[in-house]
Amino acid sequence: MENFKLTETNKDQKQPSNIEAEQALLGSILVNNDIIDEVSNIINPVSFYDPGHTKIYEVIETLNNKGMIANPITLKNFFEKDNMLNDVGGTEYLVKLTRFSGSTKQAIDYAKVIHEMYLRRELVLISDNLSSETLNTKEQSAEKIIEGTEKSLFDLAERGSFSQSFLKFN
């Protein structure tokens, strides 16, 4: 029987992300709200690594869907009402984001980078789950583990996310 050496999981490693691309995309949208129409088919709020950026993008989408302007002032007001301004870095950070703004073409490129990093983080989750399920031999058969992993990878490839309802994270 072969012995397996257990190694550290990926939890201690830095997850794939590009904070600068996130800042540049958000800044571009805050300067030109029309950009959100160009990038919304590439990314969504969960695509962002930084939780503050996720919240900012969600509010930008909300304001945009209501036909309202999304800029540092309107975001500040929105976050102040919900007592979340400090959670997103404060007023200064919202204004700072606009300094990272770029053209629509650049914003689309940033969105693609953000999406790529999101996919990589999802792959890390799938691989961590595969490793965990494989090492826990009492849970289910190898065939079931393969089927679950195939389903997760297929969902990620097809929709850009996988169905976590089929996965167990201990």
Backbone bond lengths (Angstrom), bond angles and torsions (degrees), N, CA, C in turn:
res aa  C-N    CA-C-N  psi(-1)  N-CA   C-N-CA  omega(-1)  CA-C   N-CA-C  phi
1 M - - - 1.445 - - 1.520 109.03 -
2 E 1.296 115.61 136.21 1.456 121.18 -176.68 1.523 110.76 -83.50
3 N 1.321 117.51 139.24 1.461 121.64 176.63 1.519 109.71 -93.38
4 F 1.315 115.83 139.94 1.457 120.86 179.02 1.516 109.10 -110.96
5 K 1.294 115.58 135.53 1.457 121.22 176.90 1.525 108.11 -92.73
6 L 1.309 116.20 122.97 1.466 120.48 177.61 1.517 109.28 -79.90
7 T 1.293 116.13 134.20 1.459 120.87 179.34 1.518 109.62 -116.53
8 E 1.304 115.41 167.33 1.465 121.03 176.52 1.519 109.88 -62.59
9 T 1.312 116.51 145.80 1.462 120.72 177.69 1.519 110.09 -82.38
10 N 1.312 114.99 175.82 1.460 121.29 -178.97 1.525 113.27 -74.95
11 K 1.332 117.82 -2.99 1.460 120.55 -174.98 1.522 112.48 -60.89
12 D 1.337 116.64 -30.68 1.457 119.85 -179.03 1.519 112.77 -85.08
13 Q 1.310 117.44 -11.07 1.452 121.31 -179.96 1.514 110.13 -86.10
14 K 1.319 115.76 152.48 1.456 120.87 177.21 1.522 109.17 -67.60
15 Q 1.302 115.51 130.68 1.462 120.74 179.76 1.532 109.85 -74.55
16 P 1.331 117.18 149.63 1.472 120.09 178.79 1.532 110.75 -60.52
17 S 1.301 115.49 127.70 1.464 120.57 179.63 1.526 109.37 -163.47
18 N 1.322 115.27 163.88 1.455 121.57 174.15 1.526 106.88 -144.64
19 I 1.320 114.95 87.71 1.465 121.78 -176.14 1.527 110.78 -61.24
20 E 1.328 116.91 -36.51 1.466 119.96 -179.35 1.529 110.83 -63.76
21 A 1.330 117.24 -40.41 1.467 120.45 177.57 1.526 110.19 -65.40
22 E 1.326 117.04 -38.90 1.462 120.47 177.26 1.529 110.53 -62.00
23 Q 1.333 116.03 -45.71 1.468 120.15 179.34 1.525 110.97 -62.70
24 A 1.316 116.55 -44.18 1.462 120.70 -177.92 1.527 110.92 -64.95
25 L 1.318 117.17 -40.58 1.464 119.86 178.77 1.528 110.71 -65.46
26 L 1.319 116.91 -48.17 1.467 119.77 179.64 1.528 110.94 -61.54
27 G 1.326 116.75 -42.17 1.464 120.20 177.79 1.508 111.89 -61.68
28 S 1.317 117.24 -41.00 1.463 121.42 178.89 1.521 111.05 -63.34
29 I 1.327 116.43 -42.30 1.462 119.98 179.51 1.521 110.68 -66.46
30 L 1.332 116.97 -39.79 1.467 119.90 -179.29 1.521 111.77 -65.76
31 V 1.317 117.16 -29.50 1.466 121.28 177.62 1.527 110.94 -81.76
32 N 1.332 116.83 -37.57 1.465 121.60 -178.49 1.528 108.63 -136.20
33 N 1.326 116.58 96.99 1.467 121.53 -176.45 1.522 113.82 -61.85
34 D 1.312 118.25 -19.78 1.469 120.16 178.62 1.534 112.15 -64.15
35 I 1.318 116.53 -21.58 1.460 121.17 -178.84 1.519 111.31 -63.49
36 I 1.321 117.59 -30.12 1.473 119.03 -178.12 1.519 110.98 -61.02
37 D 1.331 117.08 -33.02 1.464 119.85 177.27 1.525 111.26 -64.85
38 E 1.308 116.66 -31.19 1.470 121.83 -179.08 1.526 112.75 -77.72
39 V 1.330 117.03 -30.96 1.465 119.57 -173.69 1.534 113.76 -104.16
40 S 1.318 117.48 -12.28 1.472 119.54 -175.48 1.524 113.15 -66.77
41 N 1.331 117.61 -18.84 1.465 119.24 175.86 1.538 111.45 -87.06
42 I 1.329 117.00 -4.51 1.461 121.51 179.26 1.531 110.37 -102.31
43 I 1.322 116.01 -42.05 1.463 120.62 -175.74 1.521 110.74 -129.00
44 N 1.317 115.17 168.31 1.454 123.43 171.28 1.527 106.70 -143.91
45 P 1.314 118.65 176.83 1.469 118.95 -175.00 1.529 114.90 -54.68
46 V 1.323 119.07 -36.40 1.465 119.87 -178.38 1.527 113.00 -71.66
47 S 1.309 117.50 -9.85 1.462 120.86 178.80 1.525 111.84 -69.12
48 F 1.330 117.25 -23.29 1.457 121.38 -176.40 1.524 110.67 -79.29
49 Y 1.308 115.03 141.95 1.466 121.51 177.86 1.523 110.58 -81.88
50 D 1.313 116.95 -44.87 1.458 122.04 -177.41 1.532 109.60 -75.50
51 P 1.331 118.44 123.25 1.467 120.38 -178.69 1.529 113.39 -59.74
52 G 1.326 117.26 -33.89 1.461 120.67 176.42 1.521 111.33 -64.83
53 H 1.312 116.36 -39.37 1.467 120.71 178.49 1.527 110.38 -67.19
54 T 1.324 116.35 -35.58 1.463 120.26 176.17 1.523 110.13 -59.96
55 K 1.330 115.95 -46.99 1.470 120.58 -179.77 1.527 111.09 -63.91
56 I 1.327 116.17 -42.24 1.469 119.97 179.68 1.523 110.08 -61.76
57 Y 1.319 117.46 -46.69 1.462 120.87 -179.24 1.533 110.67 -63.50
58 E 1.332 117.20 -40.09 1.472 120.38 177.85 1.521 111.14 -59.04
59 V 1.322 116.31 -43.74 1.469 120.08 -179.35 1.523 110.30 -68.88
60 I 1.313 117.32 -40.05 1.465 120.50 176.59 1.531 109.24 -58.05
61 E 1.338 117.04 -46.30 1.466 120.71 177.96 1.530 111.38 -60.61
62 T 1.326 116.20 -44.40 1.463 121.12 -179.69 1.524 110.89 -59.89
63 L 1.336 115.93 -49.28 1.462 119.84 179.74 1.523 110.76 -63.23
64 N 1.317 116.81 -42.77 1.458 121.44 -179.96 1.529 111.24 -61.50
65 N 1.325 116.70 -42.82 1.461 120.80 179.57 1.520 112.70 -65.52
66 K 1.334 116.15 -25.12 1.467 120.78 177.07 1.525 111.70 -88.58
67 G 1.337 116.58 0.97 1.456 120.99 -178.98 1.524 113.39 76.71
68 M 1.312 116.42 18.69 1.464 121.65 -179.54 1.526 110.27 -99.09
69 I 1.315 115.72 157.37 1.459 121.84 177.82 1.527 109.06 -78.48
70 A 1.315 115.09 137.25 1.465 121.41 175.37 1.519 107.63 -109.78
71 N 1.304 116.36 109.53 1.457 122.59 175.94 1.530 107.70 -144.04
72 P 1.326 118.90 175.43 1.466 119.31 -177.53 1.533 113.76 -54.82
73 I 1.317 117.55 -34.18 1.464 120.34 -178.64 1.529 111.01 -70.08
74 T 1.333 117.43 -48.23 1.462 119.54 -178.71 1.529 110.97 -68.66
75 L 1.325 117.39 -34.72 1.460 119.63 176.52 1.522 110.96 -67.56
76 K 1.315 116.41 -41.49 1.466 120.69 177.66 1.513 109.77 -56.95
77 N 1.321 117.49 -48.60 1.462 121.02 179.72 1.521 111.44 -60.75
78 F 1.320 116.52 -43.05 1.463 121.45 -179.65 1.531 110.30 -62.06
79 F 1.332 116.75 -48.71 1.458 120.26 -177.20 1.529 112.07 -70.47
80 E 1.325 118.06 -32.13 1.467 120.40 177.19 1.525 110.95 -64.01
81 K 1.348 116.73 -39.60 1.472 120.52 179.28 1.521 111.34 -60.47
82 D 1.307 116.79 -35.93 1.462 121.55 -178.36 1.531 112.79 -96.44
83 N 1.327 116.98 9.28 1.467 122.18 -177.98 1.524 112.21 52.35
84 M 1.333 115.77 41.58 1.464 120.95 -178.59 1.528 112.65 -119.39
85 L 1.315 117.47 8.87 1.462 119.67 -175.69 1.524 111.84 -59.89
86 N 1.326 117.47 -41.11 1.470 119.94 179.07 1.524 111.80 -68.15
87 D 1.340 117.29 -28.61 1.465 120.97 179.47 1.526 112.64 -64.84
88 V 1.322 116.99 -24.61 1.469 120.71 -178.86 1.526 112.23 -106.31
89 G 1.323 117.26 11.34 1.458 120.63 175.25 1.508 115.34 100.81
90 G 1.316 118.27 -1.42 1.459 121.63 178.01 1.520 113.33 83.99
91 T 1.305 114.16 175.28 1.464 121.37 -178.23 1.517 111.95 -59.00
92 E 1.325 115.92 -41.84 1.464 120.16 -177.78 1.528 111.25 -60.28
93 Y 1.319 116.40 -38.54 1.462 119.58 -179.24 1.527 110.81 -68.64
94 L 1.325 116.71 -40.25 1.470 119.87 178.64 1.526 110.58 -60.97
95 V 1.320 116.79 -40.97 1.470 121.02 177.83 1.529 109.76 -69.09
96 K 1.339 116.40 -41.02 1.468 121.06 -179.84 1.531 111.39 -58.93
97 L 1.334 116.65 -36.29 1.458 119.94 -179.67 1.528 112.21 -57.56
98 T 1.317 117.32 -34.89 1.471 120.07 -177.92 1.525 111.71 -66.19
99 R 1.321 117.28 -21.14 1.470 120.21 177.74 1.525 111.94 -72.04
100 F 1.311 116.67 -15.39 1.468 121.92 179.31 1.522 111.68 -92.56
101 S 1.313 118.05 3.93 1.467 120.65 -172.40 1.522 112.28 -65.48
102 G 1.324 113.54 153.23 1.458 120.46 178.49 1.512 109.57 -143.72
103 S 1.298 115.58 -169.81 1.464 121.49 -179.51 1.520 110.89 -74.77
104 T 1.313 115.73 171.11 1.462 120.64 177.00 1.520 110.17 -60.71
105 K 1.311 117.46 -43.19 1.467 121.97 178.91 1.531 110.71 -59.17
106 Q 1.321 116.03 -44.86 1.465 119.33 178.10 1.524 110.95 -64.04
107 A 1.327 116.73 -40.61 1.460 120.96 179.88 1.522 110.75 -61.71
108 I 1.304 117.09 -40.28 1.468 120.91 177.55 1.526 109.74 -63.11
109 D 1.325 116.47 -41.98 1.466 120.09 177.08 1.525 111.15 -62.97
110 Y 1.337 117.17 -41.22 1.468 120.83 177.85 1.527 110.01 -62.98
111 A 1.327 116.99 -41.87 1.465 121.06 179.31 1.529 110.41 -61.15
112 K 1.323 116.57 -39.25 1.470 120.09 178.30 1.528 111.27 -65.44
113 V 1.320 116.79 -39.19 1.468 120.99 177.26 1.527 109.75 -64.51
114 I 1.322 117.16 -44.66 1.466 121.68 179.58 1.524 110.01 -61.26
115 H 1.330 116.53 -42.89 1.463 120.56 179.40 1.531 110.86 -64.50
116 E 1.306 117.20 -41.20 1.465 121.78 177.98 1.535 110.49 -60.06
117 M 1.315 117.06 -44.34 1.461 120.56 -179.99 1.532 110.58 -66.49
118 Y 1.331 116.36 -37.60 1.461 120.93 176.67 1.538 110.33 -61.79
119 L 1.334 116.62 -46.53 1.466 120.00 178.63 1.524 111.23 -59.67
120 R 1.308 115.77 -40.05 1.467 119.60 179.29 1.531 111.02 -64.60
121 R 1.350 117.10 -40.20 1.469 119.65 176.87 1.529 110.71 -64.01
122 E 1.324 116.44 -38.95 1.464 120.16 177.73 1.532 110.47 -64.65
123 L 1.321 117.31 -38.65 1.468 120.79 176.96 1.525 110.92 -64.23
124 V 1.326 117.10 -37.09 1.462 120.15 176.39 1.530 109.54 -62.60
125 L 1.330 117.34 -42.96 1.470 120.45 178.11 1.525 111.38 -61.35
126 I 1.314 115.77 -44.18 1.466 119.98 179.44 1.526 110.13 -63.03
127 S 1.321 116.83 -43.94 1.469 119.12 -178.54 1.525 111.19 -69.14
128 D 1.324 117.97 -36.58 1.464 120.21 175.80 1.527 110.22 -63.04
129 N 1.328 115.89 -42.21 1.455 119.99 178.80 1.530 110.65 -64.05
130 L 1.324 116.75 -43.69 1.463 121.31 178.36 1.523 110.09 -58.19
131 S 1.305 116.23 -46.29 1.461 120.89 -179.84 1.527 110.67 -62.13
132 S 1.306 116.69 -46.51 1.459 121.27 -179.49 1.520 111.94 -62.38
133 E 1.323 115.82 -47.12 1.469 120.35 179.42 1.525 111.52 -63.93
134 T 1.315 116.85 -38.91 1.467 121.32 -178.24 1.524 110.99 -66.99
135 L 1.322 116.46 -41.15 1.462 120.24 -178.12 1.522 112.27 -74.65
136 N 1.326 117.24 -22.93 1.457 121.50 178.73 1.525 107.90 -94.16
137 T 1.317 116.37 81.75 1.463 121.90 -171.90 1.525 113.94 -67.52
138 K 1.297 119.28 -16.15 1.463 121.35 -177.94 1.527 112.82 -82.82
139 E 1.299 118.00 -18.54 1.468 121.49 -175.09 1.526 113.22 -69.22
140 Q 1.328 117.14 -55.50 1.459 120.15 -176.75 1.527 110.68 -158.21
141 S 1.326 115.05 168.48 1.461 120.48 -177.22 1.532 110.60 -73.60
142 A 1.323 114.60 160.55 1.463 120.45 178.04 1.521 110.87 -60.00
143 E 1.329 117.12 -37.71 1.466 120.52 179.01 1.531 111.16 -61.02
144 K 1.326 115.87 -42.44 1.473 120.40 179.04 1.531 110.64 -65.88
145 I 1.310 116.60 -38.06 1.466 120.43 177.53 1.525 109.83 -63.72
146 I 1.322 116.57 -44.10 1.470 120.94 178.45 1.523 110.34 -61.87
147 E 1.324 116.69 -45.70 1.469 120.85 179.34 1.525 111.47 -59.85
148 G 1.321 116.28 -44.32 1.471 120.20 179.09 1.515 112.36 -63.84
149 T 1.329 115.67 -41.34 1.459 120.16 178.87 1.520 110.99 -67.44
150 E 1.334 116.78 -42.30 1.474 120.11 176.54 1.520 110.74 -59.60
151 K 1.327 117.01 -43.41 1.466 121.57 179.45 1.526 110.37 -61.53
152 S 1.322 116.66 -44.52 1.466 121.11 179.40 1.525 111.31 -62.12
153 L 1.328 116.26 -45.45 1.464 120.43 179.68 1.529 111.26 -66.14
154 F 1.316 117.07 -40.12 1.457 120.76 177.86 1.527 110.35 -62.65
155 D 1.335 117.17 -46.91 1.468 120.64 178.50 1.520 111.39 -60.14
156 L 1.307 116.72 -41.19 1.460 120.55 178.94 1.526 110.47 -64.56
157 A 1.317 117.22 -42.72 1.465 121.34 -179.93 1.529 111.44 -67.53
158 E 1.318 116.81 -38.70 1.470 121.24 -175.94 1.527 112.90 -79.43
159 R 1.313 116.72 -44.46 1.461 120.09 -172.04 1.521 114.39 -116.69
160 G 1.305 116.82 -5.42 1.457 119.44 -179.29 1.512 112.63 82.60
161 S 1.334 116.83 5.64 1.460 120.65 174.45 1.516 107.34 -152.25
162 F 1.316 115.80 160.66 1.446 117.70 177.85 1.514 109.29 -115.22
163 S 1.299 115.62 156.50 1.453 122.01 -177.58 1.520 109.38 -79.67
164 Q 1.312 116.20 108.23 1.457 118.93 -177.53 1.523 111.64 -73.20
165 S 1.328 117.89 -11.34 1.458 119.50 178.78 1.525 111.04 -65.07
166 F 1.318 117.96 -21.43 1.449 120.97 -179.95 1.528 111.77 -91.85
167 L 1.321 116.42 -4.99 1.454 119.93 -175.10 1.513 111.33 -113.17
168 K 1.321 116.27 144.16 1.458 121.35 174.87 1.520 108.02 -108.00
169 F 1.310 116.82 128.80 1.459 121.20 175.57 1.518 107.20 -117.83
170 N 1.312 115.63 108.54 1.462 119.91 -177.77 1.508 111.17 -84.16
